[in-house]
Amino acid sequence: MTEVGKVTHYYGKIGVAIIELSGSLRVGDKIKIEGNRTEFEQTVDSMEADHKAVTEAKEGEVIGLKIREKTSEGATVHKLE
């Protein structure tokens, strides 16, 4: 399990987390999001960078990711191997 980013904002109405990446992430990767009150796993189905759909994002980029469960700012995003 490798840390790949942190949640900087969460939009509850649309279920989207804004994640600042510290590693690379691509569609199809399995991730685990750990926050103060939440912990869950999911597969990356789609993500956006600058309001455009992308299949891959690298360290330093900020992405929007649709997630299944609520999370909080500061939650850690891990890529499962």
C-alpha positions in Angstrom: 0.0 0.0 0.0 1.5 3.3 -1.1 0.3 6.8 -0.2 -0.5 8.7 -3.4 -2.3 11.8 -2.1 -4.4 13.8 0.3 -8.0 15.0 0.1 -8.0 18.8 0.0 -11.7 19.2 -0.4 -14.8 17.1 -0.4 -18.1 18.1 -2.2 -20.7 16.1 -0.4 -23.7 16.9 -2.7 -21.9 15.4 -5.7 -19.7 12.9 -3.9 -16.4 14.2 -5.4 -13.1 14.4 -3.5 -10.4 16.8 -4.7 -7.0 15.1 -4.2 -3.5 16.6 -4.4 -1.3 13.8 -5.6 2.0 12.8 -4.2 2.2 9.8 -6.5 0.7 8.6 -9.8 -2.8 7.3 -10.2 -4.7 5.9 -13.1 -8.1 4.6 -14.0 -8.5 1.0 -12.8 -6.2 1.4 -9.8 -7.6 0.1 -6.5 -7.4 2.8 -3.7 -8.1 3.0 0.0 -9.2 6.3 1.5 -8.6 6.8 5.2 -10.0 9.8 7.1 -10.8 10.6 10.7 -14.1 8.8 10.6 -14.0 6.9 7.3 -12.1 4.1 5.8 -13.1 2.4 2.5 -11.7 0.9 -0.7 -12.8 1.4 -4.2 -11.6 1.2 -7.8 -10.8 4.4 -9.7 -13.6 4.5 -12.4 -12.9 8.0 -13.7 -11.1 11.2 -12.7 -10.7 14.7 -13.9 -7.9 17.2 -14.0 -8.8 20.9 -14.9 -12.4 19.8 -15.6 -11.3 17.3 -18.3 -11.5 13.5 -18.0 -8.1 11.9 -17.7 -7.0 8.3 -17.5 -3.7 9.0 -15.6 -2.4 11.7 -13.3 1.1 12.3 -11.9 2.6 13.5 -8.7 1.9 17.2 -8.1 -1.4 17.2 -10.0 -4.8 18.0 -8.5 -7.6 15.7 -9.5 -11.3 15.4 -8.9 -12.4 11.8 -8.1 -16.0 10.5 -7.7 -16.1 8.4 -4.5 -18.6 6.0 -3.0 -18.6 7.2 0.6 -18.2 10.4 2.5 -14.7 11.5 3.5 -13.1 14.6 5.0 -10.4 17.1 4.2 -7.0 15.7 5.1 -7.9 12.1 4.4 -5.1 10.0 3.0 -5.4 8.2 -0.3 -3.4 4.9 -0.7 -2.9 2.9 -3.9 -3.4 -0.9 -3.2 -0.8 -3.1 -4.9 
